[in-house]
Amino acid sequence: MWAVRARLSAIAATTVLFCFGDRPAVARGSQVGHDDPWNSEHIERLPPEVRNAVIHMCGDPRAGHYFATYLDNSRVIKLHFEHLHCDEQVRFCRGDDCLHQEYLSTGGRFRLIRSYYGRDND
């Protein structure tokens, strides 16, 4: 019985290989048109209060993947300004320390609760 099942499994695997073997394999991560690391969509996805504050500070911002990190089931948003590019050459870093801001959701809206300069690994 075991030999029959093993043979059927081998036949099934071979059939799948022959049926799909001529199709090119495409990994989503390697497709052309992937997410630009400096992308305005990272700003557009922020809650309106946070997005408006960033636009007010920067003008036409483009953010890296880790510009905004979410904590406490997305109740806290931490912004890492070392991952933000502005067209207006606004600087958010002083030496090795960069501006960080934390926003807290209360009553369905986000408000700034902390703004400080620190290293990008905190």
Buried (B, 14 or more C-beta within 10 A) or exposed (E): EEEEEEEEEEEEEEEEEEEEEEEEEEEEEEEEEEEEEBBBEBBEEBBEBBBEBBBEBBEEBBBBEEBBBEEEEEEBBBBBBBBBBBEEEEEBEEEEBBBBBBBBBEEEEBEBEEEEBEEBEE
